[in-house]
Amino acid sequence: EIDYALQVYEKGKKNDKEGYGYSMEIANMQGSLGQFDPMIESYLDLLEQSPNYMLTVQNAFDRILQIQENDANMDLLKSHLLKRSQAKPEVVEYTELLTWLFLQKKEFGMALVQATSLDKRLNEPGYRIINLAELAASNKDYTTSKKAYQYIIDKGPANEYYVIARTEKLQVMRTELEEKPGI
């Protein structure tokens, strides 16, 4: 009786005066019914209301949409995230989800674009970028790894990750030369 449960939650959402919204329950029901477009919107509503549900939303997208195996669902989620992040750039969780989505598909270059955007917007020291650079290097995407480390280096010697970035960039360059001599 998932259809009826969904109707009850949607009615509860309309009549709710306390602001709970039932987004999680509605999204779960929509996912069970294979209604992926509205499910994505409901989960994104939940994330906007309660950013602490990030891991829960990521797990739900991974489990229900099977984005690593299903390119169509990955494109669907990416489309929703891009629309939301453009409509509401102040909601950083959408950009965080885009970064996560690109990392799931090992599209490190695209993830770096999103991560640097967040880093600049939030005026962070670069911890996201360092993590991404390490992940890219471990997946042999040396180009993206070097770009990420260079981004940190360009922040200047006062940055807390400056020395790490310089050292790790040199290590990546060395590893790349060892694996691909003559480049």
OpenMM code with the backbone's topology and positions (N, CA, C; nanometers):
from openmm import Vec3, app, unit

residues = "GLU ILE ASP TYR ALA LEU GLN VAL TYR GLU LYS GLY LYS LYS ASN ASP LYS GLU GLY TYR GLY TYR SER MET GLU ILE ALA ASN MET GLN GLY SER LEU GLY GLN PHE ASP PRO MET ILE GLU SER TYR LEU ASP LEU LEU GLU GLN SER PRO ASN TYR MET LEU THR VAL GLN ASN ALA PHE ASP ARG ILE LEU GLN ILE GLN GLU ASN ASP ALA ASN MET ASP LEU LEU LYS SER HIS LEU LEU LYS ARG SER GLN ALA LYS PRO GLU VAL VAL GLU TYR THR GLU LEU LEU THR TRP LEU PHE LEU GLN LYS LYS GLU PHE GLY MET ALA LEU VAL GLN ALA THR SER LEU ASP LYS ARG LEU ASN GLU PRO GLY TYR ARG ILE ILE ASN LEU ALA GLU LEU ALA ALA SER ASN LYS ASP TYR THR THR SER LYS LYS ALA TYR GLN TYR ILE ILE ASP LYS GLY PRO ALA ASN GLU TYR TYR VAL ILE ALA ARG THR GLU LYS LEU GLN VAL MET ARG THR GLU LEU GLU GLU LYS PRO GLY ILE".split()
positions = [
    Vec3(0.0817, -0.1201, 0.0000),
    Vec3(0.0000, 0.0000, 0.0000),
    Vec3(0.0862, 0.1267, 0.0000),
    Vec3(0.1943, 0.1228, -0.0763),
    Vec3(0.2866, 0.2362, -0.0813),
    Vec3(0.2177, 0.3609, -0.1362),
    Vec3(0.1296, 0.3421, -0.2350),
    Vec3(0.0579, 0.4570, -0.2928),
    Vec3(-0.0208, 0.5320, -0.1849),
    Vec3(-0.0893, 0.4557, -0.0998),
    Vec3(-0.1693, 0.5192, 0.0057),
    Vec3(-0.0802, 0.5866, 0.1097),
    Vec3(0.0278, 0.5224, 0.1435),
    Vec3(0.1210, 0.5823, 0.2395),
    Vec3(0.1748, 0.7145, 0.1847),
    Vec3(0.2091, 0.7159, 0.0573),
    Vec3(0.2577, 0.8391, -0.0055),
    Vec3(0.1517, 0.9488, 0.0010),
    Vec3(0.0272, 0.9140, -0.0264),
    Vec3(-0.0816, 1.0121, -0.0201),
    Vec3(-0.0971, 1.0691, 0.1215),
    Vec3(-0.0843, 0.9818, 0.2212),
    Vec3(-0.0967, 1.0256, 0.3598),
    Vec3(0.0159, 1.1235, 0.3950),
    Vec3(0.1388, 1.0895, 0.3563),
    Vec3(0.2518, 1.1782, 0.3860),
    Vec3(0.2395, 1.3118, 0.3127),
    Vec3(0.1936, 1.3069, 0.1882),
    Vec3(0.1764, 1.4327, 0.1134),
    Vec3(0.0678, 1.5193, 0.1767),
    Vec3(-0.0394, 1.4555, 0.2245),
    Vec3(-0.1445, 1.5299, 0.2938),
    Vec3(-0.0896, 1.5880, 0.4244),
    Vec3(-0.0105, 1.5083, 0.4946),
    Vec3(0.0519, 1.5562, 0.6177),
    Vec3(0.1436, 1.6746, 0.5919),
    Vec3(0.2143, 1.6706, 0.4805),
    Vec3(0.3040, 1.7811, 0.4447),
    Vec3(0.2249, 1.9095, 0.4225),
    Vec3(0.1094, 1.8982, 0.3554),
    Vec3(0.0261, 2.0161, 0.3292),
    Vec3(-0.0324, 2.0742, 0.4580),
    Vec3(-0.0672, 1.9854, 0.5507),
    Vec3(-0.1336, 2.0293, 0.6730),
    Vec3(-0.0368, 2.0568, 0.7881),
    Vec3(0.0901, 2.0313, 0.7674),
    Vec3(0.1894, 2.0466, 0.8740),
    Vec3(0.2107, 2.1939, 0.9075),
    Vec3(0.1928, 2.2262, 1.0334),
    Vec3(0.2121, 2.3643, 1.0790),
    Vec3(0.3472, 2.3836, 1.1470),
    Vec3(0.4158, 2.2724, 1.1796),
    Vec3(0.5397, 2.2810, 1.2553),
    Vec3(0.6641, 2.2775, 1.1678),
    Vec3(0.6488, 2.2573, 1.0378),
    Vec3(0.7614, 2.2649, 0.9467),
    Vec3(0.8404, 2.1372, 0.9270),
    Vec3(0.7881, 2.0211, 0.9695),
    Vec3(0.8635, 1.8960, 0.9520),
    Vec3(0.8729, 1.8586, 0.8046),
    Vec3(0.7625, 1.8587, 0.7353),
    Vec3(0.7625, 1.8429, 0.5905),
    Vec3(0.7578, 1.7005, 0.5385),
    Vec3(0.7944, 1.6012, 0.6173),
    Vec3(0.7893, 1.4605, 0.5760),
    Vec3(0.8673, 1.4315, 0.4486),
    Vec3(0.9680, 1.5102, 0.4200),
    Vec3(1.0450, 1.4915, 0.2957),
    Vec3(1.1116, 1.3545, 0.2883),
    Vec3(1.1672, 1.3076, 0.3993),
    Vec3(1.2338, 1.1772, 0.4002),
    Vec3(1.1345, 1.0658, 0.3689),
    Vec3(1.0217, 1.0677, 0.4364),
    Vec3(0.9212, 0.9633, 0.4159),
    Vec3(0.8659, 0.9670, 0.2731),
    Vec3(0.8387, 1.0870, 0.2250),
    Vec3(0.7860, 1.1016, 0.0888),
    Vec3(0.8888, 1.0523, -0.0124),
    Vec3(1.0140, 1.0900, 0.0063),
    Vec3(1.1197, 1.0467, -0.0856),
    Vec3(1.1335, 0.8946, -0.0863),
    Vec3(1.1282, 0.8335, 0.0321),
    Vec3(1.1377, 0.6879, 0.0392),
    Vec3(1.0231, 0.6202, -0.0356),
    Vec3(0.9032, 0.6714, -0.0183),
    Vec3(0.7873, 0.6149, -0.0882),
    Vec3(0.8009, 0.6333, -0.2397),
    Vec3(0.8402, 0.7509, -0.2816),
    Vec3(0.8576, 0.7776, -0.4247),
    Vec3(0.9643, 0.6869, -0.4843),
    Vec3(1.0723, 0.6666, -0.4104),
    Vec3(1.1775, 0.5767, -0.4573),
    Vec3(1.1270, 0.4344, -0.4714),
    Vec3(1.0467, 0.3892, -0.3746),
    Vec3(0.9897, 0.2538, -0.3808),
    Vec3(0.8977, 0.2368, -0.5008),
    Vec3(0.8339, 0.3459, -0.5415),
    Vec3(0.7432, 0.3412, -0.6566),
    Vec3(0.8163, 0.3653, -0.7888),
    Vec3(0.9462, 0.3912, -0.7825),
    Vec3(1.0222, 0.4174, -0.9048),
    Vec3(1.0008, 0.5563, -0.9612),
    Vec3(0.9488, 0.6469, -0.8793),
    Vec3(0.9254, 0.7858, -0.9213),
    Vec3(1.0514, 0.8666, -0.8887),
    Vec3(1.1517, 0.8527, -0.9753),
    Vec3(1.2835, 0.9067, -0.9422),
    Vec3(1.2902, 1.0591, -0.9465),
    Vec3(1.2233, 1.1232, -1.0421),
    Vec3(1.2259, 1.2706, -1.0473),
    Vec3(1.1717, 1.3319, -0.9180),
    Vec3(1.0490, 1.2978, -0.8786),
    Vec3(0.9996, 1.3575, -0.7538),
    Vec3(1.0786, 1.3121, -0.6307),
    Vec3(1.1305, 1.1882, -0.6333),
    Vec3(1.2106, 1.1398, -0.5214),
    Vec3(1.3342, 1.2266, -0.5024),
    Vec3(1.4039, 1.2563, -0.6128),
    Vec3(1.5232, 1.3406, -0.6048),
    Vec3(1.4873, 1.4767, -0.5467),
    Vec3(1.3781, 1.5344, -0.5946),
    Vec3(1.3351, 1.6656, -0.5443),
    Vec3(1.3047, 1.6598, -0.3943),
    Vec3(1.2396, 1.5526, -0.3506),
    Vec3(1.2068, 1.5396, -0.2081),
    Vec3(1.3327, 1.5277, -0.1233),
    Vec3(1.4291, 1.4492, -0.1699),
    Vec3(1.5546, 1.4372, -0.0946),
    Vec3(1.6299, 1.5704, -0.0932),
    Vec3(1.6263, 1.6432, -0.2032),
    Vec3(1.6941, 1.7730, -0.2055),
    Vec3(1.6231, 1.8733, -0.1146),
    Vec3(1.4896, 1.8638, -0.1069),
    Vec3(1.4159, 1.9467, -0.0110),
    Vec3(1.4595, 1.9147, 0.1313),
    Vec3(1.4722, 1.7849, 0.1605),
    Vec3(1.5160, 1.7419, 0.2929),
    Vec3(1.6538, 1.7993, 0.3253),
    Vec3(1.7429, 1.7913, 0.2285),
    Vec3(1.8794, 1.8392, 0.2489),
    Vec3(1.8820, 1.9901, 0.2726),
    Vec3(1.7958, 2.0608, 0.2027),
    Vec3(1.7894, 2.2063, 0.2213),
    Vec3(1.7360, 2.2403, 0.3610),
    Vec3(1.6396, 2.1629, 0.4088),
    Vec3(1.5822, 2.1858, 0.5415),
    Vec3(1.6792, 2.1413, 0.6516),
    Vec3(1.7460, 2.0284, 0.6278),
    Vec3(1.8321, 1.9678, 0.7299),
    Vec3(1.9615, 1.9184, 0.6666),
    Vec3(2.0623, 2.0049, 0.6552),
    Vec3(2.1880, 1.9663, 0.5912),
    Vec3(2.2592, 1.8481, 0.6584),
    Vec3(2.2256, 1.8210, 0.7843),
    Vec3(2.2894, 1.7101, 0.8544),
    Vec3(2.2474, 1.5732, 0.7993),
    Vec3(2.1543, 1.5703, 0.7058),
    Vec3(2.1114, 1.4458, 0.6415),
    Vec3(2.1935, 1.4135, 0.5160),
    Vec3(2.3058, 1.4822, 0.4969),
    Vec3(2.3858, 1.4638, 0.3754),
    Vec3(2.4216, 1.3168, 0.3510),
    Vec3(2.4766, 1.2509, 0.4488),
    Vec3(2.5178, 1.1115, 0.4321),
    Vec3(2.3978, 1.0212, 0.4036),
    Vec3(2.2868, 1.0458, 0.4699),
    Vec3(2.1646, 0.9695, 0.4472),
    Vec3(2.1166, 0.9856, 0.3039),
    Vec3(2.1191, 1.1085, 0.2547),
    Vec3(2.0746, 1.1364, 0.1174),
    Vec3(2.1702, 1.0716, 0.0169),
    Vec3(2.2998, 1.0824, 0.0419),
    Vec3(2.3967, 1.0185, -0.0481),
    Vec3(2.3741, 0.8674, -0.0540),
    Vec3(2.3556, 0.8059, 0.0611),
    Vec3(2.3313, 0.6615, 0.0647),
    Vec3(2.2031, 0.6239, -0.0082),
    Vec3(2.0991, 0.7050, 0.0086),
    Vec3(1.9730, 0.6777, -0.0603),
    Vec3(1.9907, 0.6886, -0.2117),
    Vec3(2.0581, 0.7928, -0.2572),
    Vec3(2.0811, 0.8072, -0.4015),
    Vec3(2.1622, 0.6899, -0.4554),
    Vec3(2.2641, 0.6521, -0.3809),
    Vec3(2.3485, 0.5419, -0.4251),
    Vec3(2.2691, 0.4109, -0.4308),
    Vec3(2.1900, 0.3866, -0.3281),
    Vec3(2.1143, 0.2620, -0.3182),
    Vec3(1.9985, 0.2562, -0.4185),
    Vec3(1.9209, 0.3622, -0.4259),
    Vec3(1.7997, 0.3602, -0.5081),
    Vec3(1.8307, 0.3848, -0.6556),
    Vec3(1.9147, 0.4833, -0.6828),
    Vec3(1.9431, 0.5189, -0.8226),
    Vec3(2.0539, 0.4341, -0.8837),
    Vec3(2.1330, 0.3688, -0.7998),
    Vec3(2.2440, 0.2856, -0.8466),
    Vec3(2.3285, 0.3614, -0.9498),
    Vec3(2.3740, 0.4794, -0.9087),
    Vec3(2.4395, 0.5711, -1.0013),
    Vec3(2.5707, 0.5188, -1.0579),
    Vec3(2.6350, 0.4284, -0.9874),
    Vec3(2.7612, 0.3764, -1.0408),
    Vec3(2.7375, 0.2840, -1.1597),
    Vec3(2.6231, 0.2181, -1.1638),
    Vec3(2.5933, 0.1270, -1.2731),
    Vec3(2.4982, 0.1877, -1.3765),
    Vec3(2.4237, 0.2901, -1.3371),
    Vec3(2.3178, 0.3415, -1.4229),
    Vec3(2.3476, 0.4865, -1.4626),
    Vec3(2.4011, 0.5035, -1.5830),
    Vec3(2.4379, 0.6382, -1.6300),
    Vec3(2.3168, 0.7294, -1.6462),
    Vec3(2.2018, 0.6728, -1.6849),
    Vec3(2.0814, 0.7547, -1.7026),
    Vec3(2.0384, 0.8160, -1.5695),
    Vec3(2.0421, 0.7370, -1.4637),
    Vec3(2.0059, 0.7895, -1.3317),
    Vec3(2.1091, 0.8895, -1.2817),
    Vec3(2.2349, 0.8652, -1.3139),
    Vec3(2.3390, 0.9602, -1.2760),
    Vec3(2.3152, 1.0943, -1.3450),
    Vec3(2.2823, 1.0894, -1.4741),
    Vec3(2.2535, 1.2125, -1.5484),
    Vec3(2.1300, 1.2827, -1.4945),
    Vec3(2.0303, 1.2041, -1.4539),
    Vec3(1.9081, 1.2614, -1.3971),
    Vec3(1.9400, 1.3367, -1.2677),
    Vec3(2.0157, 1.2726, -1.1804),
    Vec3(2.0537, 1.3368, -1.0538),
    Vec3(2.1392, 1.4603, -1.0799),
    Vec3(2.2341, 1.4487, -1.1716),
    Vec3(2.3213, 1.5627, -1.2036),
    Vec3(2.2383, 1.6806, -1.2540),
    Vec3(2.1402, 1.6523, -1.3380),
    Vec3(2.0536, 1.7575, -1.3916),
    Vec3(1.9785, 1.8300, -1.2797),
    Vec3(1.9212, 1.7536, -1.1876),
    Vec3(1.8494, 1.8143, -1.0742),
    Vec3(1.9437, 1.8985, -0.9885),
    Vec3(2.0623, 1.8453, -0.9641),
    Vec3(2.1583, 1.9175, -0.8800),
    Vec3(2.2061, 2.0462, -0.9459),
    Vec3(2.2323, 2.0402, -1.0753),
    Vec3(2.2760, 2.1612, -1.1463),
    Vec3(2.1670, 2.2683, -1.1443),
    Vec3(2.0421, 2.2282, -1.1657),
    Vec3(1.9310, 2.3251, -1.1618),
    Vec3(1.9182, 2.3869, -1.0230),
    Vec3(1.9238, 2.3027, -0.9213),
    Vec3(1.9101, 2.3526, -0.7843),
    Vec3(2.0273, 2.4432, -0.7464),
    Vec3(2.1486, 2.4035, -0.7833),
    Vec3(2.2655, 2.4833, -0.7432),
    Vec3(2.2673, 2.6175, -0.8156),
    Vec3(2.2114, 2.6227, -0.9355),
    Vec3(2.2032, 2.7511, -1.0066),
    Vec3(2.0908, 2.8378, -0.9511),
    Vec3(1.9784, 2.7739, -0.9146),
    Vec3(1.8653, 2.8497, -0.8602),
    Vec3(1.8927, 2.8994, -0.7185),
    Vec3(1.9684, 2.8184, -0.6422),
    Vec3(1.9953, 2.8537, -0.5022),
    Vec3(2.1441, 2.8338, -0.4726),
    Vec3(2.2286, 2.9227, -0.5243),
    Vec3(2.3732, 2.9060, -0.5036),
    Vec3(2.4154, 2.9153, -0.3568),
    Vec3(2.3311, 2.9720, -0.2731),
    Vec3(2.3649, 2.9839, -0.1312),
    Vec3(2.3554, 2.8500, -0.0571),
    Vec3(2.2885, 2.7518, -0.1173),
    Vec3(2.2763, 2.6193, -0.0548),
    Vec3(2.3964, 2.5363, -0.1002),
    Vec3(2.4994, 2.5354, -0.0185),
    Vec3(2.6253, 2.4695, -0.0564),
    Vec3(2.6127, 2.3177, -0.0636),
    Vec3(2.5104, 2.2634, -0.0018),
    Vec3(2.4923, 2.1182, -0.0033),
    Vec3(2.4726, 2.0651, -0.1454),
    Vec3(2.4161, 2.1459, -0.2331),
    Vec3(2.3982, 2.1008, -0.3716),
    Vec3(2.5338, 2.0857, -0.4408),
    Vec3(2.6226, 2.1794, -0.4172),
    Vec3(2.7564, 2.1695, -0.4751),
    Vec3(2.8330, 2.0542, -0.4117),
    Vec3(2.8152, 2.0328, -0.2821),
    Vec3(2.8780, 1.9185, -0.2167),
    Vec3(2.8292, 1.7871, -0.2779),
    Vec3(2.6995, 1.7792, -0.3046),
    Vec3(2.6444, 1.6587, -0.3666),
    Vec3(2.6958, 1.6402, -0.5087),
    Vec3(2.7104, 1.7486, -0.5819),
    Vec3(2.7676, 1.7392, -0.7170),
    Vec3(2.9109, 1.6858, -0.7113),
    Vec3(2.9881, 1.7358, -0.6172),
    Vec3(3.1250, 1.6867, -0.6000),
    Vec3(3.1228, 1.5378, -0.5701),
    Vec3(3.0397, 1.4979, -0.4774),
    Vec3(3.0262, 1.3563, -0.4408),
    Vec3(2.9851, 1.2724, -0.5621),
    Vec3(2.8909, 1.3235, -0.6398),
    Vec3(2.8419, 1.2507, -0.7567),
    Vec3(2.9540, 1.2271, -0.8574),
    Vec3(3.0332, 1.3292, -0.8840),
    Vec3(3.1444, 1.3141, -0.9775),
    Vec3(3.2494, 1.2169, -0.9231),
    Vec3(3.2693, 1.2187, -0.7932),
    Vec3(3.3652, 1.1252, -0.7341),
    Vec3(3.3167, 0.9806, -0.7460),
    Vec3(3.1857, 0.9602, -0.7386),
    Vec3(3.1323, 0.8248, -0.7538),
    Vec3(3.1643, 0.7671, -0.8911),
    Vec3(3.1674, 0.8530, -0.9906),
    Vec3(3.1953, 0.8092, -1.1280),
    Vec3(3.3431, 0.8272, -1.1639),
    Vec3(3.4228, 0.8629, -1.0644),
    Vec3(3.5672, 0.8847, -1.0830),
    Vec3(3.5962, 0.9915, -1.1889),
    Vec3(3.5102, 1.0916, -1.1936),
    Vec3(3.5303, 1.2082, -1.2792),
    Vec3(3.5959, 1.3160, -1.1927),
    Vec3(3.7256, 1.2959, -1.1687),
    Vec3(3.7972, 1.3800, -1.0728),
    Vec3(3.8110, 1.5244, -1.1201),
    Vec3(3.8241, 1.5464, -1.2493),
    Vec3(3.8343, 1.6823, -1.3016),
    Vec3(3.7087, 1.7627, -1.2731),
    Vec3(3.5925, 1.7007, -1.2965),
    Vec3(3.4656, 1.7687, -1.2693),
    Vec3(3.4468, 1.7891, -1.1188),
    Vec3(3.4883, 1.6911, -1.0408),
    Vec3(3.4794, 1.7048, -0.8955),
    Vec3(3.5671, 1.8201, -0.8470),
    Vec3(3.6839, 1.8349, -0.9090),
    Vec3(3.7740, 1.9442, -0.8704),
    Vec3(3.7113, 2.0802, -0.8980),
    Vec3(3.6418, 2.0924, -1.0090),
    Vec3(3.5738, 2.2192, -1.0415),
    Vec3(3.4747, 2.2544, -0.9305),
    Vec3(3.3947, 2.1564, -0.8889),
    Vec3(3.2958, 2.1807, -0.7840),
    Vec3(3.3632, 2.2087, -0.6493),
    Vec3(3.4655, 2.1312, -0.6177),
    Vec3(3.5339, 2.1479, -0.4892),
    Vec3(3.6029, 2.2842, -0.4788),
    Vec3(3.6653, 2.3295, -0.5872),
    Vec3(3.7297, 2.4616, -0.5822),
    Vec3(3.6248, 2.5719, -0.5706),
    Vec3(3.5108, 2.5503, -0.6343),
    Vec3(3.4019, 2.6467, -0.6213),
    Vec3(3.3583, 2.6593, -0.4757),
    Vec3(3.3419, 2.5456, -0.4097),
    Vec3(3.3059, 2.5468, -0.2671),
    Vec3(3.4156, 2.6094, -0.1827),
    Vec3(3.5389, 2.5740, -0.2125),
    Vec3(3.6519, 2.6261, -0.1370),
    Vec3(3.6554, 2.7789, -0.1427),
    Vec3(3.6350, 2.8331, -0.2619),
    Vec3(3.6355, 2.9796, -0.2776),
    Vec3(3.5148, 3.0425, -0.2100),
    Vec3(3.3976, 2.9830, -0.2311),
    Vec3(3.2749, 3.0395, -0.1767),
    Vec3(3.2764, 3.0432, -0.0242),
    Vec3(3.3315, 2.9369, 0.0362),
    Vec3(3.3323, 2.9273, 0.1823),
    Vec3(3.4618, 2.9779, 0.2447),
    Vec3(3.5530, 3.0254, 0.1589),
    Vec3(3.6824, 3.0771, 0.2047),
    Vec3(3.7548, 2.9758, 0.2941),
    Vec3(3.7621, 2.8529, 0.2435),
    Vec3(3.8260, 2.7441, 0.3177),
    Vec3(3.9750, 2.7372, 0.2853),
    Vec3(4.0513, 2.6694, 0.3700),
    Vec3(4.1960, 2.6603, 0.3454),
    Vec3(4.2350, 2.5559, 0.2409),
    Vec3(4.1407, 2.4698, 0.2021),
    Vec3(4.1711, 2.3743, 0.0964),
    Vec3(4.1696, 2.2286, 0.1349),
    Vec3(4.1129, 2.1948, 0.2508),
    Vec3(4.1136, 2.0541, 0.2929),
    Vec3(4.0381, 1.9641, 0.1961),
    Vec3(3.9289, 2.0163, 0.1344),
    Vec3(3.8557, 1.9366, 0.0344),
    Vec3(3.9452, 1.9069, -0.0861),
    Vec3(4.0212, 2.0074, -0.1236),
    Vec3(4.1066, 1.9960, -0.2423),
    Vec3(4.2200, 1.8969, -0.2162),
    Vec3(4.2775, 1.9019, -0.0977),
    Vec3(4.3833, 1.8075, -0.0619),
    Vec3(4.3297, 1.6646, -0.0677),
    Vec3(4.2131, 1.6418, -0.0097),
    Vec3(4.1531, 1.5082, -0.0114),
    Vec3(4.1256, 1.4616, -0.1537),
    Vec3(4.0747, 1.5516, -0.2350),
    Vec3(4.0455, 1.5175, -0.3739),
    Vec3(4.1739, 1.4876, -0.4507),
    Vec3(4.2779, 1.5643, -0.4268),
    Vec3(4.4065, 1.5418, -0.4939),
    Vec3(4.4621, 1.4043, -0.4595),
    Vec3(4.4531, 1.3663, -0.3321),
    Vec3(4.5008, 1.2348, -0.2897),
    Vec3(4.4202, 1.1233, -0.3552),
    Vec3(4.2881, 1.1414, -0.3614),
    Vec3(4.2006, 1.0412, -0.4230),
    Vec3(4.2287, 1.0287, -0.5721),
    Vec3(4.2467, 1.1416, -0.6390),
    Vec3(4.2775, 1.1395, -0.7827),
    Vec3(4.4105, 1.0683, -0.8076),
    Vec3(4.5108, 1.0981, -0.7273),
    Vec3(4.6420, 1.0351, -0.7433),
    Vec3(4.6334, 0.8846, -0.7212),
    Vec3(4.5579, 0.8429, -0.6203),
    Vec3(4.5465, 0.6993, -0.5935),
    Vec3(4.4717, 0.6265, -0.7046),
    Vec3(4.3954, 0.7020, -0.7838),
    Vec3(4.3255, 0.6446, -0.8995),
    Vec3(4.3987, 0.6734, -1.0303),
    Vec3(4.5227, 0.7167, -1.0180),
    Vec3(4.6125, 0.7419, -1.1308),
    Vec3(4.5646, 0.8545, -1.2250),
    Vec3(4.4850, 0.9455, -1.1716),
    Vec3(4.4496, 1.0662, -1.2463),
    Vec3(4.5477, 1.1749, -1.2011),
    Vec3(4.6681, 1.1648, -1.2530),
    Vec3(4.7762, 1.2525, -1.2087),
    Vec3(4.7542, 1.3972, -1.2521),
    Vec3(4.6921, 1.4164, -1.3664),
    Vec3(4.6682, 1.5523, -1.4150),
    Vec3(4.5801, 1.6299, -1.3173),
    Vec3(4.4694, 1.5687, -1.2779),
    Vec3(4.3787, 1.6356, -1.1836),
    Vec3(4.4455, 1.6529, -1.0481),
    Vec3(4.5203, 1.5527, -1.0050),
    Vec3(4.5883, 1.5617, -0.8770),
    Vec3(4.6859, 1.6800, -0.8759),
    Vec3(4.7644, 1.6933, -0.9823),
    Vec3(4.8602, 1.8051, -0.9892),
    Vec3(4.7883, 1.9398, -0.9924),
    Vec3(4.6751, 1.9471, -1.0645),
    Vec3(4.5971, 2.0719, -1.0687),
    Vec3(4.5451, 2.1072, -0.9296),
    Vec3(4.4989, 2.0070, -0.8580),
    Vec3(4.4458, 2.0308, -0.7234),
    Vec3(4.5559, 2.0810, -0.6298),
    Vec3(4.6701, 2.0148, -0.6340),
    Vec3(4.7808, 2.0604, -0.5495),
    Vec3(4.8256, 2.2004, -0.5899),
    Vec3(4.8265, 2.2287, -0.7193),
    Vec3(4.8672, 2.3617, -0.7648),
    Vec3(4.7702, 2.4682, -0.7144),
    Vec3(4.6428, 2.4353, -0.7102),
    Vec3(4.5432, 2.5279, -0.6569),
    Vec3(4.5786, 2.5679, -0.5135),
    Vec3(4.6188, 2.4690, -0.4333),
    Vec3(4.6579, 2.4964, -0.2943),
    Vec3(4.7870, 2.5773, -0.2909),
    Vec3(4.8828, 2.5417, -0.3742),
    Vec3(5.0099, 2.6133, -0.3797),
    Vec3(4.9862, 2.7600, -0.4149),
    Vec3(4.8935, 2.7834, -0.5071),
    Vec3(4.8630, 2.9202, -0.5500),
    Vec3(4.8000, 3.0040, -0.4391),
    Vec3(4.7507, 2.9412, -0.3351),
    Vec3(4.6960, 3.0155, -0.2206),
    Vec3(4.8081, 3.0839, -0.1416),
    Vec3(4.9317, 3.0362, -0.1631),
    Vec3(5.0470, 3.1011, -0.1013),
    Vec3(5.1004, 3.0276, 0.0196),
    Vec3(5.2237, 3.0646, 0.0585),
    Vec3(5.2932, 2.9973, 0.1687),
    Vec3(5.2245, 3.0109, 0.3048),
    Vec3(5.1384, 3.1071, 0.3200),
    Vec3(5.0692, 3.1248, 0.4484),
    Vec3(4.9603, 3.0196, 0.4691),
    Vec3(4.9189, 2.9537, 0.3621),
    Vec3(4.8143, 2.8522, 0.3715),
    Vec3(4.8666, 2.7304, 0.4481),
    Vec3(4.7831, 2.6754, 0.5348),
    Vec3(4.8257, 2.5630, 0.6192),
    Vec3(4.8568, 2.4363, 0.5399),
    Vec3(4.8076, 2.4254, 0.4178),
    Vec3(4.8331, 2.3066, 0.3358),
    Vec3(4.9405, 2.3305, 0.2287),
    Vec3(5.0038, 2.4445, 0.2322),
    Vec3(5.1010, 2.4817, 0.1291),
    Vec3(5.2155, 2.3809, 0.1176),
    Vec3(5.2802, 2.3504, 0.2280),
    Vec3(5.3955, 2.2589, 0.2261),
    Vec3(5.3512, 2.1189, 0.1827),
    Vec3(5.2393, 2.0748, 0.2354),
    Vec3(5.1864, 1.9438, 0.1969),
    Vec3(5.1605, 1.9396, 0.0464),
    Vec3(5.0984, 2.0440, -0.0054),
    Vec3(5.0640, 2.0485, -0.1479),
    Vec3(5.1900, 2.0450, -0.2349),
    Vec3(5.2905, 2.1229, -0.1973),
    Vec3(5.4154, 2.1221, -0.2752),
    Vec3(5.4821, 1.9850, -0.2722),
    Vec3(5.4887, 1.9270, -0.1546),
    Vec3(5.5529, 1.7963, -0.1388),
    Vec3(5.4762, 1.6884, -0.2156),
    Vec3(5.3458, 1.6872, -0.1992),
    Vec3(5.2639, 1.5847, -0.2634),
    Vec3(5.2602, 1.6011, -0.4152),
    Vec3(5.2619, 1.7249, -0.4628),
    Vec3(5.2648, 1.7466, -0.6077),
    Vec3(5.3938, 1.6883, -0.6663),
    Vec3(5.5044, 1.7120, -0.5996),
    Vec3(5.6317, 1.6546, -0.6448),
    Vec3(5.6274, 1.5020, -0.6432),
    Vec3(5.5652, 1.4461, -0.5410),
    Vec3(5.5522, 1.3003, -0.5323),
    Vec3(5.4670, 1.2455, -0.6465),
    Vec3(5.3601, 1.3142, -0.6786),
    Vec3(5.2732, 1.2725, -0.7900),
    Vec3(5.3501, 1.2800, -0.9214),
    Vec3(5.4268, 1.3873, -0.9383),
    Vec3(5.5060, 1.4018, -1.0615),
    Vec3(5.6084, 1.2881, -1.0724),
    Vec3(5.6691, 1.2540, -0.9608),
    Vec3(5.7673, 1.1451, -0.9593),
    Vec3(5.7010, 1.0116, -0.9948),
    Vec3(5.5893, 0.9844, -0.9318),
    Vec3(5.5157, 0.8593, -0.9584),
    Vec3(5.4732, 0.8515, -1.1042),
    Vec3(5.4254, 0.9630, -1.1555),
    Vec3(5.3836, 0.9667, -1.2963),
    Vec3(5.5016, 0.9374, -1.3886),
    Vec3(5.6176, 0.9963, -1.3597),
    Vec3(5.7370, 0.9718, -1.4427),
    Vec3(5.7828, 0.8268, -1.4323),
    Vec3(5.7706, 0.7693, -1.3136),
    Vec3(5.8110, 0.6292, -1.2974),
    Vec3(5.7183, 0.5361, -1.3773),
    Vec3(5.5905, 0.5692, -1.3799),
    Vec3(5.4934, 0.4847, -1.4493),
    Vec3(5.4926, 0.5100, -1.5993),
    Vec3(5.5203, 0.6331, -1.6379),
    Vec3(5.5163, 0.6702, -1.7805),
    Vec3(5.6447, 0.7443, -1.8154),
    Vec3(5.7555, 0.6736, -1.8258),
    Vec3(5.8810, 0.7423, -1.8560),
    Vec3(5.8734, 0.8122, -1.9928),
    Vec3(5.9358, 0.9257, -1.9991),
    Vec3(5.9431, 0.9980, -2.1263),
    Vec3(5.8295, 1.0952, -2.1510),
    Vec3(5.7396, 1.1161, -2.0541),
    Vec3(5.6315, 1.2138, -2.0794),
    Vec3(5.6747, 1.3541, -2.0452),
] * unit.nanometer
topology = app.Topology()
chain = topology.addChain("A")
for resn in residues:
    res = topology.addResidue(resn, chain)
    for name in ("N", "CA", "C"):
        topology.addAtom(name, app.Element.getBySymbol(name[0]), res)
